[in-house]
Amino acid sequence: MICRIYFMAAAVSCATPAAAQSLAWEAGYLLDGRVVFQGEGPVEQDGDAALRFWRPVQFGDPAKPVAGRMDCEVSAASATYSDFAFDLDARYASEKDQRERRRLSDDFTLRDYAENKRRLDVVGHRFEPRHEHYVLSLVAERVGDTLYDIRMNCIFVHGGGEGDPNYQQYVLRHTAISLVPPIPEPAPEAQS
């Protein structure tokens, strides 16, 4: 058994590596339930359009694990569809100066683009005010004339010795975002 101290919760947990990574899935609802966020760990609602999620994670060699945590903030908005809002690369480029002022160093981007849904993940790090890694996920989904804009920023906090983990895989493994289709209005009954 491997004993780990979760410094974020000041609790001690003794478990095998596989069990140490497993938590119950919880859901949070944004925009009147249209956008559903699920996280493997505690989800805290922060109003109708935002929520927070965190979970302990284990980095490094399983024989010498490094304790850490994954903190995510998720927000969503809806608006009338526009080509610019659906162009995640242009939106990301428009924020470049602001990201550099915040001393964010984007290492690489990953794209998953389909006809009506796009996801851009930006993976990076910063050293000040503390050493941390992050995955910024921009998701845009078009439903008719409406565009749903979802932004998730996950920060990974850990000590040294974490190796070179694939942070995006932690996000994909422990979170899910989906859009609930609208319930159609019942058809008016035929007049007899």
Secondary structure, DSSP 8 states (H G I E B T S, - for coil): -EEEEETTTTEEEEE-HHHHT---EEEEEETTTTEEEEEES-EEE-SSSEEEEEEEEEES-TTS-EEEEEEEEEEEEEEE--HHHH-HHHHHHHTHHHHHHTT-EEEEEEEEE-SSEEEEEEEEEE-SSS-EEEEEEEEEEEETTEEEEEEEEEEEEE-S---S--HHHHHHHHEEEEE-------------
